[in-house]
């Protein structure tokens, strides 16, 4: 377990782990690979945040339309981009 707390490859007991740490922290190729991996992770997080934000906005819009009471659940589903099941859930009406 102590290897997981080491920040330098030289302090590690397991050769396989220390070799990988040395590669990713000390070689130019390894550092570039880690930078690419972190960039990909960051971009995935940004995309997930955008999707989550859009979903939250769609839900809020649907709630507003439900409060106004002028549209059918099916119309709200179409305009909000949510599924009819989700709109029914928001309306508290599973059989509408």
Biopython code that builds the backbone (N, CA, C, O; Angstrom):
import numpy as np
from Bio.PDB.StructureBuilder import StructureBuilder

atoms = [
    (1, "UNK", "N", (0.818, -1.204, 0.000)),
    (1, "UNK", "CA", (0.000, 0.000, 0.000)),
    (1, "UNK", "C", (0.857, 1.262, 0.000)),
    (1, "UNK", "O", (0.418, 2.307, -0.482)),
    (2, "UNK", "N", (2.035, 1.178, 0.518)),
    (2, "UNK", "CA", (2.856, 2.386, 0.606)),
    (2, "UNK", "C", (3.198, 2.938, -0.777)),
    (2, "UNK", "O", (3.430, 4.138, -0.927)),
    (3, "UNK", "N", (3.230, 2.057, -1.797)),
    (3, "UNK", "CA", (3.539, 2.532, -3.148)),
    (3, "UNK", "C", (2.526, 3.558, -3.640)),
    (3, "UNK", "O", (2.874, 4.449, -4.415)),
    (4, "UNK", "N", (1.297, 3.444, -3.204)),
    (4, "UNK", "CA", (0.261, 4.371, -3.667)),
    (4, "UNK", "C", (0.410, 5.769, -3.051)),
    (4, "UNK", "O", (-0.193, 6.730, -3.530)),
    (5, "UNK", "N", (1.198, 5.870, -2.012)),
    (5, "UNK", "CA", (1.428, 7.166, -1.378)),
    (5, "UNK", "C", (2.732, 7.813, -1.835)),
    (5, "UNK", "O", (3.010, 8.966, -1.506)),
    (6, "UNK", "N", (3.520, 7.073, -2.586)),
    (6, "UNK", "CA", (4.795, 7.601, -3.084)),
    (6, "UNK", "C", (4.547, 8.540, -4.262)),
    (6, "UNK", "O", (3.696, 8.274, -5.110)),
    (7, "UNK", "N", (5.280, 9.615, -4.304)),
    (7, "UNK", "CA", (5.163, 10.543, -5.421)),
    (7, "UNK", "C", (6.300, 10.358, -6.424)),
    (7, "UNK", "O", (6.260, 10.913, -7.522)),
    (8, "UNK", "N", (7.304, 9.585, -6.047)),
    (8, "UNK", "CA", (8.436, 9.330, -6.932)),
    (8, "UNK", "C", (8.613, 7.828, -7.115)),
    (8, "UNK", "O", (8.429, 7.045, -6.183)),
    (9, "UNK", "N", (8.969, 7.449, -8.318)),
    (9, "UNK", "CA", (9.124, 6.035, -8.653)),
    (9, "UNK", "C", (10.218, 5.364, -7.830)),
    (9, "UNK", "O", (10.119, 4.175, -7.529)),
    (10, "UNK", "N", (11.242, 6.097, -7.467)),
    (10, "UNK", "CA", (12.372, 5.508, -6.742)),
    (10, "UNK", "C", (11.984, 4.999, -5.350)),
    (10, "UNK", "O", (12.667, 4.126, -4.814)),
    (11, "UNK", "N", (10.926, 5.511, -4.761)),
    (11, "UNK", "CA", (10.524, 5.093, -3.430)),
    (11, "UNK", "C", (9.553, 3.924, -3.419)),
    (11, "UNK", "O", (9.071, 3.537, -2.355)),
    (12, "UNK", "N", (9.256, 3.353, -4.584)),
    (12, "UNK", "CA", (8.265, 2.284, -4.673)),
    (12, "UNK", "C", (8.918, 0.913, -4.591)),
    (12, "UNK", "O", (10.058, 0.725, -5.018)),
    (13, "UNK", "N", (8.175, -0.045, -4.033)),
    (13, "UNK", "CA", (8.669, -1.411, -3.873)),
    (13, "UNK", "C", (8.410, -2.273, -5.111)),
    (13, "UNK", "O", (9.244, -3.106, -5.466)),
    (14, "UNK", "N", (7.271, -2.085, -5.766)),
    (14, "UNK", "CA", (6.895, -2.933, -6.900)),
    (14, "UNK", "C", (7.429, -2.355, -8.194)),
    (14, "UNK", "O", (7.097, -1.235, -8.584)),
    (15, "UNK", "N", (8.265, -3.145, -8.850)),
    (15, "UNK", "CA", (8.947, -2.701, -10.059)),
    (15, "UNK", "C", (7.967, -2.312, -11.162)),
    (15, "UNK", "O", (8.166, -1.296, -11.828)),
    (16, "UNK", "N", (6.913, -3.101, -11.367)),
    (16, "UNK", "CA", (5.953, -2.805, -12.435)),
    (16, "UNK", "C", (5.309, -1.430, -12.225)),
    (16, "UNK", "O", (5.165, -0.647, -13.164)),
    (17, "UNK", "N", (4.932, -1.160, -10.999)),
    (17, "UNK", "CA", (4.307, 0.118, -10.681)),
    (17, "UNK", "C", (5.316, 1.263, -10.807)),
    (17, "UNK", "O", (5.004, 2.312, -11.370)),
    (18, "UNK", "N", (6.500, 1.059, -10.290)),
    (18, "UNK", "CA", (7.506, 2.122, -10.365)),
    (18, "UNK", "C", (7.904, 2.399, -11.817)),
    (18, "UNK", "O", (8.171, 3.547, -12.173)),
    (19, "UNK", "N", (7.948, 1.367, -12.652)),
    (19, "UNK", "CA", (8.263, 1.567, -14.070)),
    (19, "UNK", "C", (7.194, 2.427, -14.757)),
    (19, "UNK", "O", (7.515, 3.319, -15.542)),
    (20, "UNK", "N", (5.925, 2.150, -14.454)),
    (20, "UNK", "CA", (4.833, 2.932, -15.058)),
    (20, "UNK", "C", (4.857, 4.371, -14.550)),
    (20, "UNK", "O", (4.668, 5.305, -15.329)),
    (21, "UNK", "N", (5.085, 4.555, -13.261)),
    (21, "UNK", "CA", (5.153, 5.901, -12.696)),
    (21, "UNK", "C", (6.315, 6.661, -13.330)),
    (21, "UNK", "O", (6.173, 7.823, -13.711)),
    (22, "UNK", "N", (7.432, 6.013, -13.437)),
    (22, "UNK", "CA", (8.607, 6.641, -14.049)),
    (22, "UNK", "C", (8.285, 7.046, -15.493)),
    (22, "UNK", "O", (8.628, 8.147, -15.923)),
    (23, "UNK", "N", (7.628, 6.153, -16.235)),
    (23, "UNK", "CA", (7.279, 6.447, -17.630)),
    (23, "UNK", "C", (6.369, 7.670, -17.721)),
    (23, "UNK", "O", (6.646, 8.597, -18.483)),
    (24, "UNK", "N", (5.283, 7.674, -16.944)),
    (24, "UNK", "CA", (4.292, 8.744, -17.058)),
    (24, "UNK", "C", (4.725, 10.059, -16.416)),
    (24, "UNK", "O", (4.187, 11.112, -16.757)),
    (25, "UNK", "N", (5.684, 10.019, -15.497)),
    (25, "UNK", "CA", (6.105, 11.255, -14.838)),
    (25, "UNK", "C", (7.439, 11.790, -15.347)),
    (25, "UNK", "O", (7.700, 12.990, -15.265)),
    (26, "UNK", "N", (8.282, 10.906, -15.871)),
    (26, "UNK", "CA", (9.646, 11.334, -16.169)),
    (26, "UNK", "C", (10.013, 11.311, -17.646)),
    (26, "UNK", "O", (10.959, 11.992, -18.044)),
    (27, "UNK", "N", (9.298, 10.551, -18.472)),
    (27, "UNK", "CA", (9.651, 10.528, -19.899)),
    (27, "UNK", "C", (8.774, 11.513, -20.657)),
    (27, "UNK", "O", (7.616, 11.735, -20.301)),
    (28, "UNK", "N", (9.332, 12.091, -21.691)),
    (28, "UNK", "CA", (8.592, 13.073, -22.487)),
    (28, "UNK", "C", (7.344, 12.433, -23.100)),
    (28, "UNK", "O", (6.273, 13.039, -23.120)),
    (29, "UNK", "N", (7.491, 11.218, -23.591)),
    (29, "UNK", "CA", (6.363, 10.494, -24.194)),
    (29, "UNK", "C", (5.260, 10.216, -23.164)),
    (29, "UNK", "O", (4.075, 10.370, -23.460)),
    (30, "UNK", "N", (5.654, 9.811, -21.966)),
    (30, "UNK", "CA", (4.696, 9.524, -20.908)),
    (30, "UNK", "C", (3.971, 10.769, -20.425)),
    (30, "UNK", "O", (2.761, 10.730, -20.198)),
    (31, "UNK", "N", (4.683, 11.857, -20.268)),
    (31, "UNK", "CA", (4.074, 13.113, -19.825)),
    (31, "UNK", "C", (3.065, 13.591, -20.875)),
    (31, "UNK", "O", (1.979, 14.059, -20.531)),
    (32, "UNK", "N", (3.429, 13.472, -22.154)),
    (32, "UNK", "CA", (2.502, 13.859, -23.217)),
    (32, "UNK", "C", (1.259, 12.973, -23.183)),
    (32, "UNK", "O", (0.143, 13.470, -23.342)),
    (33, "UNK", "N", (1.437, 11.680, -22.979)),
    (33, "UNK", "CA", (0.297, 10.757, -22.907)),
    (33, "UNK", "C", (-0.631, 11.147, -21.755)),
    (33, "UNK", "O", (-1.851, 11.162, -21.919)),
    (34, "UNK", "N", (-0.061, 11.461, -20.596)),
    (34, "UNK", "CA", (-0.886, 11.853, -19.450)),
    (34, "UNK", "C", (-1.603, 13.173, -19.718)),
    (34, "UNK", "O", (-2.764, 13.332, -19.340)),
    (35, "UNK", "N", (-0.940, 14.100, -20.353)),
    (35, "UNK", "CA", (-1.587, 15.378, -20.692)),
    (35, "UNK", "C", (-2.761, 15.134, -21.635)),
    (35, "UNK", "O", (-3.822, 15.740, -21.482)),
    (36, "UNK", "N", (-2.572, 14.246, -22.611)),
    (36, "UNK", "CA", (-3.650, 13.914, -23.546)),
    (36, "UNK", "C", (-4.817, 13.253, -22.816)),
    (36, "UNK", "O", (-5.978, 13.562, -23.083)),
    (37, "UNK", "N", (-4.505, 12.347, -21.898)),
    (37, "UNK", "CA", (-5.549, 11.664, -21.132)),
    (37, "UNK", "C", (-6.334, 12.669, -20.292)),
    (37, "UNK", "O", (-7.564, 12.637, -20.281)),
    (38, "UNK", "N", (-5.639, 13.552, -19.595)),
    (38, "UNK", "CA", (-6.318, 14.541, -18.758)),
    (38, "UNK", "C", (-7.144, 15.516, -19.594)),
    (38, "UNK", "O", (-8.213, 15.948, -19.164)),
    (39, "UNK", "N", (-6.665, 15.859, -20.762)),
    (39, "UNK", "CA", (-7.430, 16.731, -21.660)),
    (39, "UNK", "C", (-8.722, 16.043, -22.080)),
    (39, "UNK", "O", (-9.780, 16.670, -22.120)),
    (40, "UNK", "N", (-8.636, 14.757, -22.392)),
    (40, "UNK", "CA", (-9.826, 13.980, -22.769)),
    (40, "UNK", "C", (-10.813, 13.895, -21.604)),
    (40, "UNK", "O", (-12.018, 14.062, -21.798)),
    (41, "UNK", "N", (-10.310, 13.638, -20.403)),
    (41, "UNK", "CA", (-11.169, 13.567, -19.216)),
    (41, "UNK", "C", (-11.849, 14.913, -18.983)),
    (41, "UNK", "O", (-13.041, 14.965, -18.681)),
    (42, "UNK", "N", (-11.103, 15.987, -19.121)),
    (42, "UNK", "CA", (-11.660, 17.332, -18.933)),
    (42, "UNK", "C", (-12.769, 17.597, -19.945)),
    (42, "UNK", "O", (-13.832, 18.106, -19.588)),
    (43, "UNK", "N", (-12.523, 17.253, -21.203)),
    (43, "UNK", "CA", (-13.515, 17.485, -22.250)),
    (43, "UNK", "C", (-14.770, 16.651, -22.019)),
    (43, "UNK", "O", (-15.881, 17.126, -22.257)),
    (44, "UNK", "N", (-14.605, 15.412, -21.559)),
    (44, "UNK", "CA", (-15.761, 14.580, -21.247)),
    (44, "UNK", "C", (-16.574, 15.212, -20.117)),
    (44, "UNK", "O", (-17.804, 15.220, -20.162)),
    (45, "UNK", "N", (-15.894, 15.734, -19.118)),
    (45, "UNK", "CA", (-16.578, 16.392, -18.003)),
    (45, "UNK", "C", (-17.336, 17.627, -18.459)),
    (45, "UNK", "O", (-18.448, 17.885, -18.000)),
    (46, "UNK", "N", (-16.736, 18.383, -19.358)),
    (46, "UNK", "CA", (-17.396, 19.576, -19.889)),
    (46, "UNK", "C", (-18.650, 19.165, -20.653)),
    (46, "UNK", "O", (-19.705, 19.778, -20.492)),
    (47, "UNK", "N", (-18.538, 18.122, -21.489)),
    (47, "UNK", "CA", (-19.691, 17.659, -22.265)),
    (47, "UNK", "C", (-20.800, 17.157, -21.343)),
    (47, "UNK", "O", (-21.974, 17.462, -21.555)),
    (48, "UNK", "N", (-20.424, 16.386, -20.318)),
    (48, "UNK", "CA", (-21.425, 15.896, -19.378)),
    (48, "UNK", "C", (-22.123, 17.055, -18.668)),
    (48, "UNK", "O", (-23.332, 17.019, -18.442)),
    (49, "UNK", "N", (-21.356, 18.071, -18.323)),
    (49, "UNK", "CA", (-21.935, 19.248, -17.680)),
    (49, "UNK", "C", (-22.900, 19.974, -18.597)),
    (49, "UNK", "O", (-23.950, 20.442, -18.156)),
    (50, "UNK", "N", (-22.549, 20.069, -19.871)),
    (50, "UNK", "CA", (-23.440, 20.718, -20.838)),
    (50, "UNK", "C", (-24.730, 19.928, -20.986)),
    (50, "UNK", "O", (-25.816, 20.507, -21.016)),
    (51, "UNK", "N", (-24.616, 18.608, -21.079)),
    (51, "UNK", "CA", (-25.799, 17.757, -21.224)),
    (51, "UNK", "C", (-26.673, 17.874, -19.988)),
    (51, "UNK", "O", (-27.892, 18.011, -20.084)),
    (52, "UNK", "N", (-26.039, 17.818, -18.832)),
    (52, "UNK", "CA", (-26.789, 17.939, -17.574)),
    (52, "UNK", "C", (-27.474, 19.307, -17.481)),
    (52, "UNK", "O", (-28.619, 19.402, -17.040)),
    (53, "UNK", "N", (-26.783, 20.343, -17.891)),
    (53, "UNK", "CA", (-27.355, 21.690, -17.860)),
    (53, "UNK", "C", (-28.549, 21.816, -18.803)),
    (53, "UNK", "O", (-29.542, 22.464, -18.475)),
    (54, "UNK", "N", (-28.444, 21.191, -19.978)),
    (54, "UNK", "CA", (-29.550, 21.232, -20.932)),
    (54, "UNK", "C", (-30.751, 20.482, -20.379)),
    (54, "UNK", "O", (-31.889, 20.927, -20.521)),
    (55, "UNK", "N", (-30.493, 19.339, -19.747)),
    (55, "UNK", "CA", (-31.587, 18.560, -19.168)),
    (55, "UNK", "C", (-32.284, 19.355, -18.071)),
    (55, "UNK", "O", (-33.513, 19.387, -18.012)),
    (56, "UNK", "N", (-31.507, 19.993, -17.206)),
    (56, "UNK", "CA", (-32.085, 20.806, -16.129)),
    (56, "UNK", "C", (-32.925, 21.946, -16.700)),
    (56, "UNK", "O", (-33.996, 22.252, -16.176)),
    (57, "UNK", "N", (-32.445, 22.570, -17.764)),
    (57, "UNK", "CA", (-33.190, 23.659, -18.395)),
    (57, "UNK", "C", (-34.488, 23.136, -19.006)),
    (57, "UNK", "O", (-35.530, 23.785, -18.907)),
    (58, "UNK", "N", (-34.425, 21.961, -19.640)),
    (58, "UNK", "CA", (-35.626, 21.366, -20.231)),
    (58, "UNK", "C", (-36.657, 21.043, -19.163)),
    (58, "UNK", "O", (-37.853, 21.255, -19.367)),
    (59, "UNK", "N", (-36.205, 20.537, -18.034)),
    (59, "UNK", "CA", (-37.113, 20.206, -16.933)),
    (59, "UNK", "C", (-37.760, 21.475, -16.395)),
    (59, "UNK", "O", (-38.966, 21.498, -16.147)),
    (60, "UNK", "N", (-36.973, 22.528, -16.213)),
    (60, "UNK", "CA", (-37.530, 23.793, -15.723)),
    (60, "UNK", "C", (-38.544, 24.377, -16.706)),
    (60, "UNK", "O", (-39.585, 24.896, -16.302)),
    (61, "UNK", "N", (-38.233, 24.288, -17.995)),
    (61, "UNK", "CA", (-39.170, 24.774, -19.006)),
    (61, "UNK", "C", (-40.467, 23.975, -18.965)),
    (61, "UNK", "O", (-41.553, 24.549, -19.049)),
    (62, "UNK", "N", (-40.361, 22.662, -18.839)),
    (62, "UNK", "CA", (-41.556, 21.815, -18.780)),
    (62, "UNK", "C", (-42.385, 22.147, -17.546)),
    (62, "UNK", "O", (-43.613, 22.189, -17.617)),
    (63, "UNK", "N", (-41.727, 22.384, -16.419)),
    (63, "UNK", "CA", (-42.454, 22.743, -15.193)),
    (63, "UNK", "C", (-43.213, 24.057, -15.383)),
    (63, "UNK", "O", (-44.342, 24.207, -14.916)),
    (64, "UNK", "N", (-42.584, 24.998, -16.069)),
    (64, "UNK", "CA", (-43.247, 26.279, -16.334)),
    (64, "UNK", "C", (-44.475, 26.065, -17.223)),
    (64, "UNK", "O", (-45.541, 26.624, -16.963)),
    (65, "UNK", "N", (-44.321, 25.259, -18.266)),
    (65, "UNK", "CA", (-45.445, 24.973, -19.153)),
    (65, "UNK", "C", (-46.568, 24.265, -18.402)),
    (65, "UNK", "O", (-47.745, 24.538, -18.639)),
    (66, "UNK", "N", (-46.210, 23.361, -17.503)),
    (66, "UNK", "CA", (-47.227, 22.665, -16.706)),
    (66, "UNK", "C", (-47.977, 23.649, -15.814)),
    (66, "UNK", "O", (-49.199, 23.573, -15.688)),
    (67, "UNK", "N", (-47.243, 24.573, -15.195)),
    (67, "UNK", "CA", (-47.881, 25.569, -14.323)),
    (67, "UNK", "C", (-48.861, 26.445, -15.099)),
    (67, "UNK", "O", (-49.921, 26.811, -14.592)),
    (68, "UNK", "N", (-48.490, 26.775, -16.340)),
    (68, "UNK", "CA", (-49.366, 27.617, -17.153)),
    (68, "UNK", "C", (-50.655, 26.879, -17.534)),
    (68, "UNK", "O", (-51.714, 27.491, -17.680)),
    (69, "UNK", "N", (-50.546, 25.556, -17.691)),
    (69, "UNK", "CA", (-51.717, 24.728, -17.940)),
    (69, "UNK", "C", (-52.390, 24.916, -19.286)),
    (69, "UNK", "O", (-53.570, 24.592, -19.419)),
    (70, "UNK", "N", (-51.698, 25.419, -20.278)),
    (70, "UNK", "CA", (-52.310, 25.679, -21.579)),
    (70, "UNK", "C", (-51.988, 24.618, -22.618)),
    (70, "UNK", "O", (-52.606, 24.587, -23.682)),
    (71, "UNK", "N", (-51.031, 23.752, -22.326)),
    (71, "UNK", "CA", (-50.602, 22.748, -23.296)),
    (71, "UNK", "C", (-50.882, 21.346, -22.767)),
    (71, "UNK", "O", (-50.950, 21.118, -21.559)),
    (72, "UNK", "N", (-51.042, 20.422, -23.697)),
    (72, "UNK", "CA", (-51.193, 19.021, -23.297)),
    (72, "UNK", "C", (-49.823, 18.479, -22.888)),
    (72, "UNK", "O", (-48.791, 19.069, -23.207)),
    (73, "UNK", "N", (-49.829, 17.368, -22.190)),
    (73, "UNK", "CA", (-48.561, 16.753, -21.795)),
    (73, "UNK", "C", (-47.740, 16.371, -23.014)),
    (73, "UNK", "O", (-46.514, 16.481, -23.005)),
    (74, "UNK", "N", (-48.413, 15.925, -24.053)),
    (74, "UNK", "CA", (-47.709, 15.543, -25.283)),
    (74, "UNK", "C", (-47.040, 16.755, -25.927)),
    (74, "UNK", "O", (-45.911, 16.660, -26.408)),
    (75, "UNK", "N", (-47.733, 17.891, -25.937)),
    (75, "UNK", "CA", (-47.152, 19.112, -26.497)),
    (75, "UNK", "C", (-45.950, 19.569, -25.663)),
    (75, "UNK", "O", (-44.932, 19.995, -26.208)),
    (76, "UNK", "N", (-46.078, 19.477, -24.360)),
    (76, "UNK", "CA", (-44.966, 19.853, -23.482)),
    (76, "UNK", "C", (-43.763, 18.962, -23.750)),
    (76, "UNK", "O", (-42.628, 19.437, -23.777)),
    (77, "UNK", "N", (-44.009, 17.669, -23.947)),
    (77, "UNK", "CA", (-42.915, 16.742, -24.251)),
    (77, "UNK", "C", (-42.214, 17.152, -25.541)),
    (77, "UNK", "O", (-40.985, 17.161, -25.609)),
    (78, "UNK", "N", (-42.991, 17.490, -26.557)),
    (78, "UNK", "CA", (-42.411, 17.893, -27.847)),
    (78, "UNK", "C", (-41.608, 19.186, -27.694)),
    (78, "UNK", "O", (-40.466, 19.264, -28.147)),
    (79, "UNK", "N", (-42.196, 20.190, -27.065)),
    (79, "UNK", "CA", (-41.535, 21.498, -26.951)),
    (79, "UNK", "C", (-40.315, 21.468, -26.029)),
    (79, "UNK", "O", (-39.342, 22.186, -26.260)),
    (80, "UNK", "N", (-40.367, 20.644, -24.996)),
    (80, "UNK", "CA", (-39.249, 20.599, -24.043)),
    (80, "UNK", "C", (-38.158, 19.627, -24.463)),
    (80, "UNK", "O", (-37.016, 19.733, -24.016)),
    (81, "UNK", "N", (-38.515, 18.676, -25.325)),
    (81, "UNK", "CA", (-37.537, 17.652, -25.707)),
    (81, "UNK", "C", (-37.457, 16.515, -24.712)),
    (81, "UNK", "O", (-36.623, 15.623, -24.862)),
    (82, "UNK", "N", (-38.305, 16.529, -23.703)),
    (82, "UNK", "CA", (-38.337, 15.462, -22.705)),
    (82, "UNK", "C", (-39.259, 14.346, -23.181)),
    (82, "UNK", "O", (-40.105, 14.553, -24.051)),
    (83, "UNK", "N", (-39.087, 13.173, -22.605)),
    (83, "UNK", "CA", (-39.987, 12.070, -22.929)),
    (83, "UNK", "C", (-41.350, 12.330, -22.292)),
    (83, "UNK", "O", (-41.459, 13.052, -21.301)),
    (84, "UNK", "N", (-42.380, 11.730, -22.875)),
    (84, "UNK", "CA", (-43.719, 11.893, -22.315)),
    (84, "UNK", "C", (-43.761, 11.328, -20.895)),
    (84, "UNK", "O", (-44.481, 11.844, -20.040)),
    (85, "UNK", "N", (-42.994, 10.273, -20.650)),
    (85, "UNK", "CA", (-42.945, 9.686, -19.299)),
    (85, "UNK", "C", (-42.386, 10.689, -18.294)),
    (85, "UNK", "O", (-42.893, 10.803, -17.178)),
    (86, "UNK", "N", (-41.346, 11.411, -18.689)),
    (86, "UNK", "CA", (-40.741, 12.401, -17.791)),
    (86, "UNK", "C", (-41.717, 13.544, -17.530)),
    (86, "UNK", "O", (-41.820, 14.029, -16.403)),
    (87, "UNK", "N", (-42.429, 13.974, -18.565)),
    (87, "UNK", "CA", (-43.406, 15.052, -18.391)),
    (87, "UNK", "C", (-44.526, 14.585, -17.468)),
    (87, "UNK", "O", (-44.981, 15.340, -16.609)),
    (88, "UNK", "N", (-44.966, 13.347, -17.644)),
    (88, "UNK", "CA", (-46.007, 12.809, -16.754)),
    (88, "UNK", "C", (-45.511, 12.769, -15.312)),
    (88, "UNK", "O", (-46.242, 13.090, -14.376)),
    (89, "UNK", "N", (-44.261, 12.372, -15.157)),
    (89, "UNK", "CA", (-43.668, 12.332, -13.810)),
    (89, "UNK", "C", (-43.653, 13.729, -13.193)),
    (89, "UNK", "O", (-44.000, 13.903, -12.025)),
    (90, "UNK", "N", (-43.254, 14.705, -13.973)),
    (90, "UNK", "CA", (-43.221, 16.087, -13.486)),
    (90, "UNK", "C", (-44.614, 16.595, -13.154)),
    (90, "UNK", "O", (-44.802, 17.364, -12.211)),
    (91, "UNK", "N", (-45.587, 16.155, -13.943)),
    (91, "UNK", "CA", (-46.978, 16.585, -13.713)),
    (91, "UNK", "C", (-47.608, 15.835, -12.550)),
    (91, "UNK", "O", (-48.662, 16.230, -12.053)),
    (92, "UNK", "N", (-46.972, 14.766, -12.119)),
    (92, "UNK", "CA", (-47.560, 13.951, -11.060)),
    (92, "UNK", "C", (-48.755, 13.172, -11.550)),
    (92, "UNK", "O", (-49.629, 12.786, -10.774)),
    (93, "UNK", "N", (-48.781, 12.943, -12.874)),
    (93, "UNK", "CA", (-49.913, 12.286, -13.494)),
    (93, "UNK", "C", (-49.375, 11.190, -14.406)),
    (93, "UNK", "O", (-48.973, 11.464, -15.537)),
    (94, "UNK", "N", (-49.364, 9.968, -13.926)),
    (94, "UNK", "CA", (-48.759, 8.860, -14.677)),
    (94, "UNK", "C", (-49.662, 8.349, -15.792)),
    (94, "UNK", "O", (-49.186, 7.601, -16.647)),
    (95, "UNK", "N", (-50.927, 8.711, -15.826)),
    (95, "UNK", "CA", (-51.829, 8.127, -16.809)),
    (95, "UNK", "C", (-52.405, 9.144, -17.793)),
    (95, "UNK", "O", (-53.326, 8.813, -18.540)),
    (96, "UNK", "N", (-51.900, 10.339, -17.812)),
    (96, "UNK", "CA", (-52.458, 11.385, -18.688)),
    (96, "UNK", "C", (-52.067, 11.167, -20.125)),
    (96, "UNK", "O", (-52.449, 11.950, -20.994)),
]
sb = StructureBuilder()
sb.init_structure("model")
sb.init_model(0)
sb.init_chain("A")
sb.init_seg("    ")
for serial, (resi, resn, name, xyz) in enumerate(atoms, 1):
    if name == "N":
        sb.init_residue(resn, " ", resi, " ")
    sb.init_atom(name, np.array(xyz, "f"), 0.0, 1.0, " ", f" {name:<3s}", serial, name[0])
structure = sb.get_structure()
